[in-house]
Amino acid sequence: MVRVSGKFGKLRPQFPVALKEFTAYAAAPLPAPPAAVDWAKNVANWPMDGNDRYGDCTMAAAAHTIQSWNAQTGSKDTVPTEQQVIDQYLKLSGGKDTGLVESQVLKSWQNGGLWGNKVMAYAPVNVHDLTAIKQTINLFGGVYAGIQVPSNAQDQFRAGKPWTLDPGWQEQQIEGGHAIPLLGYDADWLYCITWGAVQPIAWDWWSTYSDEAWAILSQEYKEVGKVNGIDLATLQADLQRV
């Protein structure tokens, strides 16, 4: 498969002051994460969803997350078409290809829904708390994440290489902000979906270039009885103030 890198469209993170970090909503200490998780394996195809033409990565990441939730839970929730992803992006961006803020996407996803899919709640995860990142991926099927992409990352992607800190990485310029869902990890890599492919990310690369991460409590998980130890009432009360 020829890999084609896409565009950037994640704007600067905005963290609502009413929300605490996700782990603060644990009703009891969250279980230690397993050594490896792979929620991407049961999805046969990851579409580009227009991210080769538009900076709609925030919308593509949401659509890919729905794909993963469906595969994990057996849900039949609608997965949007590429045109529906683009249309929703342009609706939220006011018709201009200006990019979006992840927390604003999440607010829309909870309040009005995206493509008929509504989420119960969301909260930020500390990008440098790698245990919390693993716990969130394991317990809730992924992390809605944001990174700042260095100039060599597109070359690495097109060559089918993982995102790693190559020699001279300190001199790499940032090309833009990018939204990705993290759907797995092991001892060596995180695994995200971007530009139509599963992309491995070295842990030190993540720690260097990530700038936001979000836990999402999905309706799909609620329907199969998986809320996984979170004080949902308190979290939803805080979200009412966002």
N, C-alpha and C positions, 0 to 999 in steps of 0.2 A: 504494500500500500504506500502510495506517495503521500507524505505528510505535508500539509499546507498550514502554515501558522496563520493566525487571525489577527484581529484588532483588539485594542484595549478600550475599556469603558467603565472601569470601576473608579468612582470619584473618591476623594479623601474620606476616611472613616469618620462617622459621627456616632458617638456612643451616648444614648439617652441617659441622663443623670438618674432617672428613676430606677434603672435596672442595675442589679448587682451582678457579679460574675455568676455564671451558671452553677458552679459547684456550691454556691451559697444557698441554693434552693434544694439541696439534697436533704431529704427527710432523715436520712441516716448516712453514714460514710459510704460513698460509692464503692462498689467492688473493684478490686484490682483488675486492670484490663488484661486480656489474654495476650500471648506473645505475638499473635498475628491475627488480622481480620481482613476479609476480602468481600466487600459488598458489591463489587463491580462484576464479579464472575458470571452472574446469572443474567446479565444484559448482553444481548447479541450485537447491538449496534448503537453507537453514540453519534448522533447527527451533529453537524456543525451548527445548526440552528441559526444561520445567518451571521455568525460571528466572523466570517471571512469578509463580509461586506459592511457590517455595522459593528459599533462598539457595544453590542448587546450582551456581553458576557455575563452580566448580573442576571439576565433573564435565562440565558442558556444554562447557567449553573443551576437555577431553580428547576428548569425542565428536566435536567439530568438527575437531579435529586429525586424528583417524582418518579422517574423511570426506576431508580434504584429501590425506592420504597415499595413500588408495585411488585418488583421481582422478589423482594424479601418477604412480603406479607401475603402475596397472592391477590392483592387488591386490583380491581379493574378500573381504578380512577383514570380519567382521560389523560393521555400524554399529548401535549400540544404539538401541532405540526410546526415546521420551520416558519411558515408565514404567520401562524398564530403567535409564535415567540417574538417575531419582529414587530407584529402589530401591537402586542402588549408593551413591548419596549418603547415604541414611539408614543403610545398612549401615556405612559408614565413620564416620558421625557418631554412632553409637550410638542411632539411631532418633529423634534430635532435630534440629530445624532450626537448628543452631548455627553452621554454616559449617565450613570445613576449611582446613588449612594446605597450601599447594601442594607443599612438599617431602614431606609425608606422603602426599599423593596419588601423587606420583611414585614414592615407595618402594613403595607398594602396587602400582602399575602395573608396576614391574619385578619384584617378588618373586612376587606371586600373579596379577597380571594384572587387567585391567578388561574385562569382557564378552568374555573369551576372547582378548583382545589383550594381549601382553606387550612391553615395550620392553627394549632391550638395556642402555641406560645413559642417564644424565642428568647434567648439571652446570650450575652457575650461570653466567650471563653478566652482566657489569657493565652495568647499565642506562644508564650514562653513556658507555659505549664504543660510539658509534653505528656505527662500522665493524664491531665484533664482532657487534652486533645484525643488521646487514645480512648479514654473512657467514653467520651461523647460519640466518637465514631462507632465504638462497640455497642453502646446502649441504645443509640437513636439513629443508627444507620447512616451516619455521615456528619460532616461539618461543612457549613456554608462559609467559605473562607475567602480572604483577600490577600493578594501579594503585590509587591512592587517588582516589576520584571526588568532584569538587567539586559543589556544589549546582546549578550551572547546566548540568551535563553532560547530565542527563536531559532538560531542556528543549531543548538543542541536538539531542539524538538524536531526540526526538519530532518536531521540526521538519525532520528530514532534513538537518541541518547538521553539518559536521565538528566534532570537538572542537578548539576553539581557545581561546587566552587572550584573551577579550574584555576590553574596558576594565573596570577594577575587579576583575579576577580575584583580586587579592590579598585581597579581602574575602570570597571564596567559602568557605563552610564545607565540610568533608569529610563526605560522607554515608556512606561505607563503603568497604571494600576489594572489589575486583572482579577476577576471573580472566578473561583473554582470550587467545586465540591470535592472534599476529601472523603474517599470511600473505602480506604483500607490502609494498612500499614504492616510492616514487619520490622525486624531488627535493623535493617539497612535503609528502608525507604518508607515514605508516605506515598500513597497512590491517589492521584487526582484525575478528574476528567477535564480535558480541555481540547478545543479545536478538533473534535471528533475522535479522540483517542484516549487511552489510559496512559498517563504520564507519571513515571516514578520521580520522586523528589527526595534528595538526600536530606537527612535530618538537619545537618548544619546549614544547608541552603535554606530550608524552611525557617530556621531560627534567624537567619540573616535578612530574609526578604519578606516574610509575612508581616502584615500590619493589622489584620483583624480576623476573627473567627467567631462563628455563631452556632450555638446548639439550637435545633428546631425540634419541637414536639409536634409530630404530624398526626393528622386525623387517621391515617392508615395504621399507625401504631396503636392509637386509641381503640380502633375497631377490632384489633386482635388482642387487646388487653395488655399492651405493653406501654406503660407510662414510666416504669423503671425507677421507682424510688424518689421521684421528684415531688416537692410540695407544690403541686400545680396551682392550688388556690392562691397561695402567696404570689407566685410568679404572675398569674393572670391579673391579680390586683395591682401589682406594680406596672404591668403593661397598660392598665387603664389610665395611668398617669403619663404615658409616653406621648 
